[in-house]
Amino acid sequence: MLMKSEIILKDIHFFAYHGVLPQEAVVGNEFVVNLTLEVDFTPAMQSDDVADTVNYAEVYEVVKTEMQQRSNLLEHVAGRIAHRLLDDYPTITSVDILLEKLNPPMEANLHSAAVHLVLP
């Protein structure tokens, strides 16, 4: 039987200093991360043991660490997060990340600017 299983972290909020404009490195901004990890958690379904899955508290800490490291581009941050998760957790087969910058500093009335990255 084919099964697709995912671990999802929704609407993780961070304050960080990403951006191309010099002022963004000083004043910072609000960011939201949504993350979907494809993981076969069949063993955890049977064992009820966190060791048999990907611990989402640990995943959060990885995302938090990468969000604290300043970058000019959201693309760079999203790429770092995705690659680090794939490297650190061999049972993750796919990372889908949506990274939003709320109220970006530009002359437009918009909620956010975002990048969406999916890595197999």
N, C-alpha and C positions, 0 to 999 in steps of 0.2 A: 504494500500500500504506500503510495506516495503521499508525503505530508510536508507542508511548508509550515515552519514555526518561526516566530519572530519575538524578539524582546524589543519593546518600544519605550522610549523615554520622551515624554511630551512636555513642551513648553518650559524648558529649563531656562531660567533667567540669570543673566550675568551682567555685571557692569565691567566694561573693559575699554581699552584705548586703541582699538583698531581703526585705521583710516588713513587715507592719503593726505588729507589736509593737516597742516601743522597743529591747528587748534585741537584736532581730535586726539592727538597724543597728550594734550594737556587737560582738556575737560572731560574726555571720555564719552561713553554713550551706553545705552541699554541694548542688550542683544538677547535673542531667544534662539535656542537650539532645539530642534526636533530630530530624534535619532531612531532609526529602525535597523535592528541587527538581525540578519537571518542566521539562526543557530538551530541545530538539531538538538532539541532538549528532550528527546525521547528517554534518554537515561534518567533524567531528573524526574520525569513524569512517573517513572517506575520506582525510583529510589527515595524520592523526597529529600534529596541531599543537594545542597547548594554547590558542592564540589562537582556535581555532574551537569552543571550549566554554566552560563556566564553570569557572574554576580553583577547586577546592575548598579549596586553601590560603588563597586570598583570602577565600572564604566563611567559613572558620574565623575569620579575623581580624575580620571584620564581627561575627560572633556574640560573639567575645571582647570586643570594644569595647563592644557593647551590654550584655553581662552585667556589665561593670565599672561601668556607670552605675546607681546605686541607684534602685530603685522600691519602692513599697509592695506592688504587686500583680503576680503572675506574668502576669496578662492583659496588663498594660502592657508588660512586658519582651518577651513573645512578639509582641505587636503591633509594637513597635519593630523587632525583628529582621526580621519578615516584610516590613514596609513598606520597610525599608532595602534588603533584598535585591531586592525588586521594583523599587525606584527605581534602584539601582546597576547592576543587570544586566537589561537589557531582554529578553534571550533567555530569562529565567526566566518561565514562564507560570503557575506555581503553586508556592506554598510551603506545606508541611505541617510544622508544628513541634509537638513534644511537649516541654514544659518541666516537669521534676519538681524539687520541693524534697524532699530526703531527710530523713527523721526530723523532720517539722515540729514546732515547739514547741506541742504540744497534748496533752491528756490522752487519748491513744489509742495503741494499739499498731499502727502502720502504717508501711509502708516509705517511702511518699512521698505527697505531694499534688501534683497535676499539672493543667496546662491543655493543651488540644489545640486548635490553630488551623489552619485551612486557608483560604488566600486564593487565589482564582483570579488 
